Amino acid sequence: MILTEKIKKNKMLFGVSLVYIILLIVNRQKAVESFNNSMYYVIEMFQIMPVVFILTSLIEAWVPKKVIIDNLGEKSGYKGKLFSFIVGSLSAGPIYAAFPICKTLIRKGASISNVVIILSAWAVVKVPMLVNEAKFLGVEFMTLRWILTIISILIMAYMVSVFVKRDSIPKLEQYENLEEEDMRVNINRDYCIGCGICEKLSPDNFMIENGKAVVIDGEINDRNRESVKNAVEKCPVNAITL
Protein backbone atom coordinates (compact mmCIF):
# COMPACT_ATOMS: atom_id res chain seq x y z
CA MET A 1 0.00 0.00 0.00
CA ILE A 2 2.77 2.42 0.95
CA LEU A 3 4.77 1.44 -2.15
CA THR A 4 1.71 2.03 -4.35
CA GLU A 5 1.25 5.51 -2.90
CA LYS A 6 4.95 6.26 -3.47
CA ILE A 7 4.65 5.20 -7.11
CA LYS A 8 1.56 7.35 -7.63
CA LYS A 9 3.30 10.40 -6.17
CA ASN A 10 6.50 9.82 -8.17
CA LYS A 11 5.19 8.38 -11.43
CA MET A 12 7.78 10.16 -13.57
CA LEU A 13 10.72 9.02 -11.42
CA PHE A 14 9.55 5.42 -11.38
CA GLY A 15 8.88 5.54 -15.13
CA VAL A 16 12.40 6.78 -15.90
CA SER A 17 13.88 4.17 -13.56
CA LEU A 18 11.94 1.45 -15.35
CA VAL A 19 13.27 2.65 -18.72
CA TYR A 20 16.83 2.52 -17.37
CA ILE A 21 16.31 -1.03 -16.09
CA ILE A 22 14.94 -2.18 -19.46
CA LEU A 23 17.78 -0.44 -21.30
CA LEU A 24 20.30 -2.07 -18.95
CA ILE A 25 18.91 -5.50 -19.84
CA VAL A 26 18.77 -4.80 -23.59
CA ASN A 27 21.98 -2.78 -24.07
CA ARG A 28 24.30 -2.37 -21.10
CA GLN A 29 26.66 0.07 -22.83
CA LYS A 30 23.87 2.43 -23.86
CA ALA A 31 22.42 2.26 -20.36
CA VAL A 32 25.76 3.29 -18.83
CA GLU A 33 26.18 6.16 -21.31
CA SER A 34 22.62 7.33 -20.69
CA PHE A 35 23.09 7.17 -16.93
CA ASN A 36 26.34 9.17 -17.11
CA ASN A 37 24.64 11.84 -19.23
CA SER A 38 21.75 12.01 -16.78
CA MET A 39 24.12 12.37 -13.82
CA TYR A 40 25.85 15.27 -15.58
CA TYR A 41 22.55 17.17 -15.71
CA VAL A 42 21.64 16.17 -12.16
CA ILE A 43 24.92 17.62 -10.88
CA GLU A 44 24.33 20.76 -12.95
CA MET A 45 20.86 21.12 -11.44
CA PHE A 46 22.23 20.81 -7.90
CA GLN A 47 24.60 23.68 -8.72
CA ILE A 48 22.01 25.93 -10.32
CA MET A 49 18.71 25.26 -8.53
CA PRO A 50 19.72 26.64 -5.07
CA VAL A 51 20.34 30.01 -6.75
CA VAL A 52 16.97 29.74 -8.52
CA PHE A 53 15.19 28.98 -5.24
CA ILE A 54 16.80 32.07 -3.68
CA LEU A 55 15.63 34.13 -6.65
CA THR A 56 12.06 32.85 -6.32
CA SER A 57 12.14 33.72 -2.61
CA LEU A 58 13.27 37.26 -3.46
CA ILE A 59 10.45 37.60 -6.01
CA GLU A 60 7.97 36.43 -3.37
CA ALA A 61 9.31 38.80 -0.73
CA TRP A 62 10.16 41.92 -2.74
CA VAL A 63 7.89 42.05 -5.79
CA PRO A 64 4.32 43.09 -4.90
CA LYS A 65 1.54 41.00 -6.38
CA LYS A 66 0.00 44.12 -7.97
CA VAL A 67 3.21 44.73 -9.94
CA ILE A 68 3.04 41.21 -11.40
CA ILE A 69 -0.67 41.54 -12.20
CA ASP A 70 -0.22 44.95 -13.86
CA ASN A 71 2.76 43.89 -15.99
CA LEU A 72 2.15 40.17 -16.61
CA GLY A 73 -1.49 39.56 -15.69
CA GLU A 74 -4.52 38.72 -17.81
CA LYS A 75 -5.25 42.40 -18.50
CA SER A 76 -1.67 43.52 -19.17
CA GLY A 77 -2.29 43.39 -22.93
CA TYR A 78 0.52 44.08 -25.40
CA LYS A 79 2.61 45.59 -22.61
CA GLY A 80 2.56 42.25 -20.80
CA LYS A 81 3.57 40.33 -23.92
CA LEU A 82 6.43 42.73 -24.62
CA PHE A 83 7.59 42.58 -21.03
CA SER A 84 7.43 38.76 -21.13
CA PHE A 85 9.63 38.67 -24.24
CA ILE A 86 12.14 40.99 -22.56
CA VAL A 87 12.26 38.92 -19.36
CA GLY A 88 12.75 35.67 -21.30
CA SER A 89 15.25 37.09 -23.81
CA LEU A 90 17.51 38.64 -21.18
CA SER A 91 17.50 35.56 -18.95
CA ALA A 92 20.48 33.35 -18.24
CA GLY A 93 20.83 29.67 -17.44
CA PRO A 94 19.15 26.49 -18.71
CA ILE A 95 15.43 26.39 -19.39
CA TYR A 96 14.61 24.19 -16.39
CA ALA A 97 15.70 27.08 -14.14
CA ALA A 98 12.73 29.03 -15.48
CA PHE A 99 10.08 26.58 -14.26
CA PRO A 100 10.04 27.44 -10.51
CA ILE A 101 10.36 31.14 -11.36
CA CYS A 102 7.41 30.99 -13.74
CA LYS A 103 5.31 29.09 -11.22
CA THR A 104 6.02 31.84 -8.70
CA LEU A 105 4.93 34.44 -11.27
CA ILE A 106 1.68 32.53 -11.87
CA ARG A 107 1.03 32.39 -8.13
CA LYS A 108 1.43 36.16 -7.97
CA GLY A 109 -0.97 36.84 -10.85
CA ALA A 110 0.87 36.33 -14.15
CA SER A 111 -1.25 34.94 -16.97
CA ILE A 112 -0.67 31.52 -18.52
CA SER A 113 -0.02 33.06 -21.95
CA ASN A 114 2.66 35.44 -20.67
CA VAL A 115 4.38 32.62 -18.80
CA VAL A 116 4.46 30.59 -22.05
CA ILE A 117 6.10 33.58 -23.75
CA ILE A 118 8.72 33.84 -20.99
CA LEU A 119 9.54 30.12 -21.19
CA SER A 120 9.69 30.12 -24.99
CA ALA A 121 11.82 33.27 -25.21
CA TRP A 122 14.08 31.87 -22.48
CA ALA A 123 14.62 28.77 -24.63
CA VAL A 124 15.04 30.19 -28.15
CA VAL A 125 15.25 34.00 -28.21
CA LYS A 126 18.10 34.80 -25.83
CA VAL A 127 20.03 37.92 -26.84
CA PRO A 128 23.53 36.33 -26.57
CA MET A 129 22.30 33.43 -28.71
CA LEU A 130 21.00 35.81 -31.38
CA VAL A 131 24.38 37.55 -31.56
CA ASN A 132 26.16 34.24 -32.15
CA GLU A 133 23.51 33.15 -34.63
CA ALA A 134 24.04 36.31 -36.68
CA LYS A 135 27.81 35.82 -36.55
CA PHE A 136 27.80 32.22 -37.83
CA LEU A 137 24.64 32.08 -39.97
CA GLY A 138 24.21 35.68 -41.06
CA VAL A 139 21.96 38.59 -40.07
CA GLU A 140 19.29 37.74 -42.68
CA PHE A 141 18.94 34.17 -41.37
CA MET A 142 18.84 35.34 -37.76
CA THR A 143 16.27 38.08 -38.44
CA LEU A 144 13.88 35.85 -40.39
CA ARG A 145 14.19 33.02 -37.88
CA TRP A 146 13.63 35.48 -35.01
CA ILE A 147 10.47 36.95 -36.60
CA LEU A 148 8.97 33.53 -37.37
CA THR A 149 9.85 32.31 -33.87
CA ILE A 150 8.08 35.25 -32.25
CA ILE A 151 4.96 34.66 -34.34
CA SER A 152 5.01 30.97 -33.39
CA ILE A 153 5.45 31.81 -29.71
CA LEU A 154 2.47 34.18 -29.74
CA ILE A 155 0.27 31.53 -31.40
CA MET A 156 1.43 28.88 -28.95
CA ALA A 157 0.88 31.20 -25.96
CA TYR A 158 -2.72 31.82 -27.04
CA MET A 159 -3.45 28.13 -27.63
CA VAL A 160 -1.95 27.04 -24.30
CA SER A 161 -3.94 29.72 -22.45
CA VAL A 162 -7.14 28.37 -24.04
CA PHE A 163 -6.56 24.72 -23.12
CA VAL A 164 -4.59 25.03 -19.84
CA LYS A 165 -6.26 26.65 -16.84
CA ARG A 166 -4.74 27.80 -13.57
CA ASP A 167 -6.43 25.09 -11.52
CA SER A 168 -4.62 22.39 -13.55
CA ILE A 169 -1.21 23.52 -12.26
CA PRO A 170 -0.05 21.20 -9.44
CA LYS A 171 -0.30 22.59 -5.89
CA LEU A 172 -1.57 25.93 -7.13
CA GLU A 173 -5.28 25.46 -6.53
CA GLN A 174 -4.86 23.99 -3.05
CA TYR A 175 -3.64 27.22 -1.47
CA GLU A 176 -5.82 29.45 -3.63
CA ASN A 177 -8.80 27.62 -2.10
CA LEU A 178 -7.28 27.40 1.38
CA GLU A 179 -9.92 29.66 2.90
CA GLU A 180 -12.71 27.45 1.62
CA GLU A 181 -11.43 24.09 2.82
CA ASP A 182 -10.76 22.36 6.12
CA MET A 183 -7.12 21.31 5.84
CA ARG A 184 -4.06 20.34 7.81
CA VAL A 185 -0.54 21.43 6.97
CA ASN A 186 2.42 19.07 6.50
CA ILE A 187 6.10 19.35 5.54
CA ASN A 188 7.78 17.19 2.92
CA ARG A 189 11.23 17.00 4.52
CA ASP A 190 12.74 15.51 1.36
CA TYR A 191 12.06 18.81 -0.43
CA CYS A 192 12.72 21.21 2.46
CA ILE A 193 15.97 23.22 2.24
CA GLY A 194 15.64 24.80 5.70
CA CYS A 195 15.37 28.39 4.43
CA GLY A 196 13.24 29.38 7.46
CA ILE A 197 10.61 31.37 5.53
CA CYS A 198 7.73 29.29 6.93
CA GLU A 199 8.98 29.74 10.51
CA LYS A 200 9.24 33.50 10.00
CA LEU A 201 5.77 33.83 8.45
CA SER A 202 3.90 31.38 10.67
CA PRO A 203 5.92 30.71 13.87
CA ASP A 204 2.95 29.08 15.60
CA ASN A 205 2.87 26.35 12.95
CA PHE A 206 6.49 25.84 11.89
CA MET A 207 10.00 25.75 13.31
CA ILE A 208 13.46 24.84 12.00
CA GLU A 209 14.96 21.76 13.61
CA ASN A 210 18.23 20.13 12.52
CA GLY A 211 18.27 22.22 9.35
CA LYS A 212 14.75 21.24 8.27
CA ALA A 213 11.29 22.70 8.86
CA VAL A 214 8.94 20.77 11.13
CA VAL A 215 5.26 21.29 11.90
CA ILE A 216 4.50 22.43 15.44
CA ASP A 217 0.74 22.66 14.95
CA GLY A 218 -0.87 21.26 11.80
CA GLU A 219 -4.35 22.61 12.49
CA ILE A 220 -5.52 25.47 10.23
CA ASN A 221 -8.04 27.85 11.75
CA ASP A 222 -9.25 31.42 11.35
CA ARG A 223 -6.42 32.71 13.53
CA ASN A 224 -3.54 31.26 11.53
CA ARG A 225 -5.11 30.73 8.11
CA GLU A 226 -3.55 33.80 6.51
CA SER A 227 -0.06 33.17 7.89
CA VAL A 228 -0.15 29.52 6.78
CA LYS A 229 -1.33 30.59 3.33
CA ASN A 230 1.61 33.00 3.07
CA ALA A 231 4.02 30.26 4.13
CA VAL A 232 2.62 27.86 1.51
CA GLU A 233 2.83 30.49 -1.23
CA LYS A 234 6.34 31.63 -0.37
CA CYS A 235 8.01 28.25 0.16
CA PRO A 236 10.62 28.26 -2.66
CA VAL A 237 10.61 24.46 -3.07
CA ASN A 238 6.90 23.73 -2.47
CA ALA A 239 7.73 21.58 0.54
CA ILE A 240 4.55 22.53 2.42
CA THR A 241 1.55 20.37 1.58
CA LEU A 242 -2.08 20.68 2.62
C-alpha positions as CSV (number, residue, x, y, z in Angstrom):
1,M,0.0,0.0,0.0
2,I,2.8,2.4,1.0
3,L,4.8,1.4,-2.1
4,T,1.7,2.0,-4.3
5,E,1.2,5.5,-2.9
6,K,5.0,6.3,-3.5
7,I,4.7,5.2,-7.1
8,K,1.6,7.4,-7.6
9,K,3.3,10.4,-6.2
10,N,6.5,9.8,-8.2
11,K,5.2,8.4,-11.4
12,M,7.8,10.2,-13.6
13,L,10.7,9.0,-11.4
14,F,9.5,5.4,-11.4
15,G,8.9,5.5,-15.1
16,V,12.4,6.8,-15.9
17,S,13.9,4.2,-13.6
18,L,11.9,1.4,-15.4
19,V,13.3,2.6,-18.7
20,Y,16.8,2.5,-17.4
21,I,16.3,-1.0,-16.1
22,I,14.9,-2.2,-19.5
23,L,17.8,-0.4,-21.3
24,L,20.3,-2.1,-18.9
25,I,18.9,-5.5,-19.8
26,V,18.8,-4.8,-23.6
27,N,22.0,-2.8,-24.1
28,R,24.3,-2.4,-21.1
29,Q,26.7,0.1,-22.8
30,K,23.9,2.4,-23.9
31,A,22.4,2.3,-20.4
32,V,25.8,3.3,-18.8
33,E,26.2,6.2,-21.3
34,S,22.6,7.3,-20.7
35,F,23.1,7.2,-16.9
36,N,26.3,9.2,-17.1
37,N,24.6,11.8,-19.2
38,S,21.7,12.0,-16.8
39,M,24.1,12.4,-13.8
40,Y,25.8,15.3,-15.6
41,Y,22.5,17.2,-15.7
42,V,21.6,16.2,-12.2
43,I,24.9,17.6,-10.9
44,E,24.3,20.8,-12.9
45,M,20.9,21.1,-11.4
46,F,22.2,20.8,-7.9
47,Q,24.6,23.7,-8.7
48,I,22.0,25.9,-10.3
49,M,18.7,25.3,-8.5
50,P,19.7,26.6,-5.1
51,V,20.3,30.0,-6.8
52,V,17.0,29.7,-8.5
53,F,15.2,29.0,-5.2
54,I,16.8,32.1,-3.7
55,L,15.6,34.1,-6.7
56,T,12.1,32.8,-6.3
57,S,12.1,33.7,-2.6
58,L,13.3,37.3,-3.5
59,I,10.5,37.6,-6.0
60,E,8.0,36.4,-3.4
61,A,9.3,38.8,-0.7
62,W,10.2,41.9,-2.7
63,V,7.9,42.1,-5.8
64,P,4.3,43.1,-4.9
65,K,1.5,41.0,-6.4
66,K,0.0,44.1,-8.0
67,V,3.2,44.7,-9.9
68,I,3.0,41.2,-11.4
69,I,-0.7,41.5,-12.2
70,D,-0.2,44.9,-13.9
71,N,2.8,43.9,-16.0
72,L,2.2,40.2,-16.6
73,G,-1.5,39.6,-15.7
74,E,-4.5,38.7,-17.8
75,K,-5.2,42.4,-18.5
76,S,-1.7,43.5,-19.2
77,G,-2.3,43.4,-22.9
78,Y,0.5,44.1,-25.4
79,K,2.6,45.6,-22.6
80,G,2.6,42.3,-20.8
81,K,3.6,40.3,-23.9
82,L,6.4,42.7,-24.6
83,F,7.6,42.6,-21.0
84,S,7.4,38.8,-21.1
85,F,9.6,38.7,-24.2
86,I,12.1,41.0,-22.6
87,V,12.3,38.9,-19.4
88,G,12.8,35.7,-21.3
89,S,15.2,37.1,-23.8
90,L,17.5,38.6,-21.2
91,S,17.5,35.6,-18.9
92,A,20.5,33.3,-18.2
93,G,20.8,29.7,-17.4
94,P,19.2,26.5,-18.7
95,I,15.4,26.4,-19.4
96,Y,14.6,24.2,-16.4
97,A,15.7,27.1,-14.1
98,A,12.7,29.0,-15.5
99,F,10.1,26.6,-14.3
100,P,10.0,27.4,-10.5
101,I,10.4,31.1,-11.4
102,C,7.4,31.0,-13.7
103,K,5.3,29.1,-11.2
104,T,6.0,31.8,-8.7
105,L,4.9,34.4,-11.3
106,I,1.7,32.5,-11.9
107,R,1.0,32.4,-8.1
108,K,1.4,36.2,-8.0
109,G,-1.0,36.8,-10.9
110,A,0.9,36.3,-14.2
111,S,-1.3,34.9,-17.0
112,I,-0.7,31.5,-18.5
113,S,0.0,33.1,-22.0
114,N,2.7,35.4,-20.7
115,V,4.4,32.6,-18.8
116,V,4.5,30.6,-22.0
117,I,6.1,33.6,-23.7
118,I,8.7,33.8,-21.0
119,L,9.5,30.1,-21.2
120,S,9.7,30.1,-25.0
121,A,11.8,33.3,-25.2
122,W,14.1,31.9,-22.5
123,A,14.6,28.8,-24.6
124,V,15.0,30.2,-28.1
125,V,15.2,34.0,-28.2
126,K,18.1,34.8,-25.8
127,V,20.0,37.9,-26.8
128,P,23.5,36.3,-26.6
129,M,22.3,33.4,-28.7
130,L,21.0,35.8,-31.4
131,V,24.4,37.6,-31.6
132,N,26.2,34.2,-32.2
133,E,23.5,33.1,-34.6
134,A,24.0,36.3,-36.7
135,K,27.8,35.8,-36.6
136,F,27.8,32.2,-37.8
137,L,24.6,32.1,-40.0
138,G,24.2,35.7,-41.1
139,V,22.0,38.6,-40.1
140,E,19.3,37.7,-42.7
141,F,18.9,34.2,-41.4
142,M,18.8,35.3,-37.8
143,T,16.3,38.1,-38.4
144,L,13.9,35.9,-40.4
145,R,14.2,33.0,-37.9
146,W,13.6,35.5,-35.0
147,I,10.5,36.9,-36.6
148,L,9.0,33.5,-37.4
149,T,9.8,32.3,-33.9
150,I,8.1,35.2,-32.2
151,I,5.0,34.7,-34.3
152,S,5.0,31.0,-33.4
153,I,5.5,31.8,-29.7
154,L,2.5,34.2,-29.7
155,I,0.3,31.5,-31.4
156,M,1.4,28.9,-28.9
157,A,0.9,31.2,-26.0
158,Y,-2.7,31.8,-27.0
159,M,-3.4,28.1,-27.6
160,V,-1.9,27.0,-24.3
161,S,-3.9,29.7,-22.4
162,V,-7.1,28.4,-24.0
163,F,-6.6,24.7,-23.1
164,V,-4.6,25.0,-19.8
165,K,-6.3,26.7,-16.8
166,R,-4.7,27.8,-13.6
167,D,-6.4,25.1,-11.5
168,S,-4.6,22.4,-13.6
169,I,-1.2,23.5,-12.3
170,P,0.0,21.2,-9.4
171,K,-0.3,22.6,-5.9
172,L,-1.6,25.9,-7.1
173,E,-5.3,25.5,-6.5
174,Q,-4.9,24.0,-3.0
175,Y,-3.6,27.2,-1.5
176,E,-5.8,29.5,-3.6
177,N,-8.8,27.6,-2.1
178,L,-7.3,27.4,1.4
179,E,-9.9,29.7,2.9
180,E,-12.7,27.4,1.6
181,E,-11.4,24.1,2.8
182,D,-10.8,22.4,6.1
183,M,-7.1,21.3,5.8
184,R,-4.1,20.3,7.8
185,V,-0.5,21.4,7.0
186,N,2.4,19.1,6.5
187,I,6.1,19.3,5.5
188,N,7.8,17.2,2.9
189,R,11.2,17.0,4.5
190,D,12.7,15.5,1.4
191,Y,12.1,18.8,-0.4
192,C,12.7,21.2,2.5
193,I,16.0,23.2,2.2
194,G,15.6,24.8,5.7
195,C,15.4,28.4,4.4
196,G,13.2,29.4,7.5
197,I,10.6,31.4,5.5
198,C,7.7,29.3,6.9
199,E,9.0,29.7,10.5
200,K,9.2,33.5,10.0
201,L,5.8,33.8,8.4
202,S,3.9,31.4,10.7
203,P,5.9,30.7,13.9
204,D,2.9,29.1,15.6
205,N,2.9,26.4,13.0
206,F,6.5,25.8,11.9
207,M,10.0,25.8,13.3
208,I,13.5,24.8,12.0
209,E,15.0,21.8,13.6
210,N,18.2,20.1,12.5
211,G,18.3,22.2,9.4
212,K,14.7,21.2,8.3
213,A,11.3,22.7,8.9
214,V,8.9,20.8,11.1
215,V,5.3,21.3,11.9
216,I,4.5,22.4,15.4
217,D,0.7,22.7,14.9
218,G,-0.9,21.3,11.8
219,E,-4.4,22.6,12.5
220,I,-5.5,25.5,10.2
221,N,-8.0,27.8,11.8
222,D,-9.3,31.4,11.4
223,R,-6.4,32.7,13.5
224,N,-3.5,31.3,11.5
225,R,-5.1,30.7,8.1
226,E,-3.5,33.8,6.5
227,S,-0.1,33.2,7.9
228,V,-0.1,29.5,6.8
229,K,-1.3,30.6,3.3
230,N,1.6,33.0,3.1
231,A,4.0,30.3,4.1
232,V,2.6,27.9,1.5
233,E,2.8,30.5,-1.2
234,K,6.3,31.6,-0.4
235,C,8.0,28.3,0.2
236,P,10.6,28.3,-2.7
237,V,10.6,24.5,-3.1
238,N,6.9,23.7,-2.5
239,A,7.7,21.6,0.5
240,I,4.5,22.5,2.4
241,T,1.5,20.4,1.6
242,L,-2.1,20.7,2.6
